[in-house]
Amino acid sequence: MSFLKQLFTWWNGQTLNTRFYTWRHGQYVGSDESGNRYFRAKSALPQSIKERRWVIYNGYSEASSIPPGWHGWIHHRTDVTPGQEDYHPAEWQKPHRPNQTGTPMAYRPKGSILAGSTPAPRAADYSAWRPE
């Protein structure tokens, strides 16, 4: 079943082309707490970009599942991977969570139809002008 998913879908982990390119050129760099694996390869045009970087997602391909440290590495903001540096989040920082839109954990404001409550009554937006 895994082979068929790789053959016909791009949103489940990696495709066959990505698997082949990773096997031929990819150098494993590390992984994050979600199980996403990160790779790099030398660029064909080293004058413009030093290397190509990519991620193979653990499960569904969702870009928001990349933590902030790895996001900076993927986008060439830093050359040091999060595993190589001594990064400790501040005590006020919350742990990284991927985008929850479309899941039961999504934010639903008060009065939303999806929140299961009745909408709040509408207040008058304006008062009509009357000449005196």
GROMACS elastic network, one bead per residue, 0.5 to 0.9 nm:
[ bonds ]
;  ai    aj funct       b0    kb
    1     4     6  0.51926   500
    1     5     6  0.63176   500
    1     6     6  0.87496   500
    2     5     6  0.51186   500
    2     6     6  0.62931   500
    2     7     6  0.86229   500
    3     6     6  0.51561   500
    3     7     6  0.61327   500
    3     8     6  0.87540   500
    3    16     6  0.82986   500
    4     8     6  0.60912   500
    4     9     6  0.80744   500
    5     8     6  0.54523   500
    5     9     6  0.54091   500
    5    10     6  0.79775   500
    5    11     6  0.88525   500
    5    12     6  0.67151   500
    5    13     6  0.87075   500
    5    14     6  0.87761   500
    5    15     6  0.79327   500
    6     9     6  0.57382   500
    6    10     6  0.68559   500
    6    11     6  0.88519   500
    6    12     6  0.70785   500
    6    13     6  0.75603   500
    6    14     6  0.60933   500
    6    16     6  0.56580   500
    6    17     6  0.89372   500
    6    19     6  0.88662   500
    7    10     6  0.81738   500
    7    15     6  0.61735   500
    7    16     6  0.60428   500
    7    17     6  0.89562   500
    8    15     6  0.79114   500
    9    12     6  0.63527   500
    9    13     6  0.88710   500
    9    14     6  0.84068   500
    9    15     6  0.69693   500
   10    13     6  0.71435   500
   10    14     6  0.63241   500
   10    15     6  0.56549   500
   10    61     6  0.79371   500
   11    14     6  0.74075   500
   11    15     6  0.84548   500
   11    59     6  0.82223   500
   11    60     6  0.57039   500
   11    62     6  0.80382   500
   12    15     6  0.79462   500
   12    57     6  0.78649   500
   12    58     6  0.81880   500
   12    59     6  0.55493   500
   12    61     6  0.59351   500
   13    56     6  0.59599   500
   13    57     6  0.50192   500
   13    58     6  0.58953   500
   13    59     6  0.51909   500
   13    60     6  0.60306   500
   13    61     6  0.59825   500
   14    17     6  0.80689   500
   14    18     6  0.58845   500
   14    19     6  0.64486   500
   14    56     6  0.61099   500
   14    57     6  0.73123   500
   14    59     6  0.89549   500
   14    61     6  0.83671   500
   15    18     6  0.52080   500
   15    19     6  0.62181   500
   15    20     6  0.86811   500
   16    20     6  0.61310   500
   16    21     6  0.85878   500
   17    20     6  0.50881   500
   17    21     6  0.60754   500
   17    22     6  0.84163   500
   18    21     6  0.51052   500
   18    22     6  0.59324   500
   18    23     6  0.84156   500
   18    56     6  0.85578   500
   19    22     6  0.51596   500
   19    23     6  0.61095   500
   19    24     6  0.86731   500
   20    23     6  0.50361   500
   20    24     6  0.61544   500
   20    25     6  0.85292   500
   21    24     6  0.51100   500
   21    25     6  0.57895   500
   21    26     6  0.67658   500
   22    25     6  0.54447   500
   22    27     6  0.75776   500
   22    28     6  0.87630   500
   22    39     6  0.76136   500
   22    40     6  0.85973   500
   22    41     6  0.85104   500
   23    26     6  0.59836   500
   23    27     6  0.86025   500
   25    40     6  0.80069   500
   25    41     6  0.56874   500
   25    42     6  0.78872   500
   26    39     6  0.56872   500
   26    40     6  0.54839   500
   26    41     6  0.51731   500
   26    42     6  0.86195   500
   26    53     6  0.88402   500
   27    38     6  0.85651   500
   27    39     6  0.53371   500
   27    40     6  0.52760   500
   27    41     6  0.61006   500
   28    31     6  0.87157   500
   28    37     6  0.76189   500
   28    38     6  0.62256   500
   28    40     6  0.67651   500
   29    37     6  0.77363   500
   29    38     6  0.55230   500
   29    39     6  0.52634   500
   29    40     6  0.69461   500
   29    81     6  0.77536   500
   29    83     6  0.89534   500
   30    36     6  0.85588   500
   30    37     6  0.59649   500
   30    38     6  0.54608   500
   30    39     6  0.73816   500
   30    81     6  0.79500   500
   30    82     6  0.87002   500
   30    83     6  0.71960   500
   31    34     6  0.79624   500
   31    35     6  0.60213   500
   31    36     6  0.54479   500
   31    38     6  0.58805   500
   31    70     6  0.89063   500
   31    83     6  0.84198   500
   32    35     6  0.55227   500
   32    36     6  0.56834   500
   32    37     6  0.69322   500
   32    38     6  0.83982   500
   32    66     6  0.80626   500
   32    67     6  0.76423   500
   32    70     6  0.78368   500
   32    82     6  0.87319   500
   32    83     6  0.86390   500
   33    36     6  0.75342   500
   33    67     6  0.86879   500
   34    37     6  0.89978   500
   34    57     6  0.86202   500
   34    58     6  0.70621   500
   34    65     6  0.76352   500
   34    66     6  0.82517   500
   34    67     6  0.87834   500
   35    57     6  0.73554   500
   35    58     6  0.54215   500
   35    59     6  0.88622   500
   36    55     6  0.66772   500
   36    56     6  0.58215   500
   36    59     6  0.85404   500
   36    65     6  0.84772   500
   36    66     6  0.77421   500
   37    54     6  0.86021   500
   37    55     6  0.56599   500
   37    56     6  0.52469   500
   37    57     6  0.65617   500
   37    58     6  0.75654   500
   38    53     6  0.74290   500
   38    54     6  0.59311   500
   38    56     6  0.64123   500
   38    57     6  0.86793   500
   38    70     6  0.84361   500
   38    74     6  0.83596   500
   39    52     6  0.83344   500
   39    53     6  0.57781   500
   39    54     6  0.54828   500
   39    55     6  0.62313   500
   39    56     6  0.80488   500
   40    51     6  0.65133   500
   40    52     6  0.54342   500
   40    54     6  0.63895   500
   40    55     6  0.88196   500
   41    50     6  0.89110   500
   41    51     6  0.55198   500
   41    52     6  0.52102   500
   41    53     6  0.66603   500
   41    54     6  0.89214   500
   42    45     6  0.85960   500
   42    46     6  0.75594   500
   42    49     6  0.88745   500
   42    50     6  0.65328   500
   42    52     6  0.62212   500
   42    53     6  0.89727   500
   43    46     6  0.53900   500
   43    47     6  0.88403   500
   43    48     6  0.86066   500
   43    49     6  0.64468   500
   43    50     6  0.57241   500
   43    52     6  0.57531   500
   44    47     6  0.89781   500
   44    49     6  0.86314   500
   44    50     6  0.87155   500
   44    51     6  0.82527   500
   45    48     6  0.59081   500
   45    49     6  0.64967   500
   45    50     6  0.75471   500
   45    51     6  0.86076   500
   46    49     6  0.53433   500
   46    51     6  0.71779   500
   47    50     6  0.70102   500
   49    52     6  0.74892   500
   52    74     6  0.87771   500
   53    73     6  0.83115   500
   53    74     6  0.57842   500
   53    75     6  0.80376   500
   53    76     6  0.83894   500
   54    74     6  0.66125   500
   55    66     6  0.87710   500
   55    74     6  0.79682   500
   56    59     6  0.88753   500
   56    61     6  0.80722   500
   57    60     6  0.66832   500
   57    61     6  0.55455   500
   57    62     6  0.76092   500
   57    63     6  0.86933   500
   57    65     6  0.83902   500
   57    66     6  0.87533   500
   58    61     6  0.75675   500
   59    62     6  0.88065   500
   61    65     6  0.82606   500
   62    65     6  0.56983   500
   62    66     6  0.80528   500
   62    98     6  0.79576   500
   62    99     6  0.83318   500
   63    66     6  0.60066   500
   63    98     6  0.81818   500
   63    99     6  0.87565   500
   64    67     6  0.76504   500
   64    97     6  0.80253   500
   64    99     6  0.56827   500
   65    96     6  0.82176   500
   65    97     6  0.69486   500
   65    99     6  0.72456   500
   66    69     6  0.82705   500
   66    70     6  0.63388   500
   66    71     6  0.59826   500
   66    96     6  0.85537   500
   66    97     6  0.89441   500
   66    98     6  0.74913   500
   67    70     6  0.56221   500
   67    71     6  0.60987   500
   67    72     6  0.88877   500
   67    96     6  0.60278   500
   67    97     6  0.79879   500
   67    98     6  0.82223   500
   68    72     6  0.63569   500
   68    73     6  0.88393   500
   68    96     6  0.77186   500
   69    72     6  0.54111   500
   69    73     6  0.66383   500
   69    74     6  0.89091   500
   69    81     6  0.74927   500
   69    82     6  0.55661   500
   69    87     6  0.86100   500
   70    74     6  0.60426   500
   70    75     6  0.85828   500
   70    81     6  0.68482   500
   70    82     6  0.63390   500
   71    74     6  0.51595   500
   71    75     6  0.62597   500
   71    76     6  0.87105   500
   71    77     6  0.84932   500
   72    75     6  0.53568   500
   72    76     6  0.63312   500
   72    77     6  0.50071   500
   72    78     6  0.60353   500
   72    79     6  0.87477   500
   72    81     6  0.86838   500
   73    76     6  0.52025   500
   73    77     6  0.58429   500
   73    78     6  0.52103   500
   73    79     6  0.62158   500
   73    80     6  0.69429   500
   73    81     6  0.60835   500
   73    82     6  0.78922   500
   74    77     6  0.76793   500
   74    78     6  0.84162   500
   75    78     6  0.79529   500
   76    79     6  0.65654   500
   78    81     6  0.75519   500
   80    83     6  0.81537   500
   80    84     6  0.63062   500
   80    85     6  0.67769   500
   81    84     6  0.54189   500
   81    85     6  0.67903   500
   82    85     6  0.54862   500
   82    86     6  0.77311   500
   82    87     6  0.70559   500
   83    86     6  0.77777   500
   83    87     6  0.85003   500
   84    87     6  0.88488   500
   88    91     6  0.89178   500
   89    92     6  0.80822   500
   89    93     6  0.62321   500
   89    94     6  0.84912   500
   89    95     6  0.87122   500
   90    93     6  0.54530   500
   90    94     6  0.87383   500
   91    94     6  0.80513   500
   93    96     6  0.88672   500
   94    97     6  0.86701   500
   97   100     6  0.79177   500
   99   102     6  0.87894   500
   99   106     6  0.81986   500
  100   103     6  0.56099   500
  100   104     6  0.78206   500
  100   105     6  0.58647   500
  100   107     6  0.77076   500
  101   104     6  0.82795   500
  101   105     6  0.76929   500
  101   106     6  0.50108   500
  101   107     6  0.75568   500
  102   105     6  0.81483   500
  102   106     6  0.63987   500
  103   106     6  0.54922   500
  104   107     6  0.85753   500
  105   108     6  0.88415   500
  107   115     6  0.87487   500
  108   111     6  0.83527   500
  108   112     6  0.61936   500
  108   113     6  0.85748   500
  108   114     6  0.67153   500
  108   115     6  0.55131   500
  109   112     6  0.56545   500
  109   114     6  0.88480   500
  109   115     6  0.70387   500
  110   113     6  0.88815   500
  110   115     6  0.69809   500
  110   117     6  0.75108   500
  110   118     6  0.87941   500
  110   119     6  0.77242   500
  110   120     6  0.79238   500
  111   114     6  0.85576   500
  111   115     6  0.69976   500
  111   116     6  0.81660   500
  111   117     6  0.59256   500
  111   118     6  0.58217   500
  111   120     6  0.54054   500
  112   115     6  0.51851   500
  112   116     6  0.72118   500
  112   117     6  0.68285   500
  112   118     6  0.74740   500
  112   119     6  0.62702   500
  112   120     6  0.87707   500
  113   116     6  0.58002   500
  113   117     6  0.64839   500
  113   118     6  0.68883   500
  113   119     6  0.69362   500
  114   117     6  0.77895   500
  115   118     6  0.85581   500
  117   120     6  0.87610   500
  118   121     6  0.88781   500
  119   122     6  0.85772   500
  120   123     6  0.89896   500
  122   125     6  0.83341   500
  123   126     6  0.89420   500
  124   127     6  0.72307   500
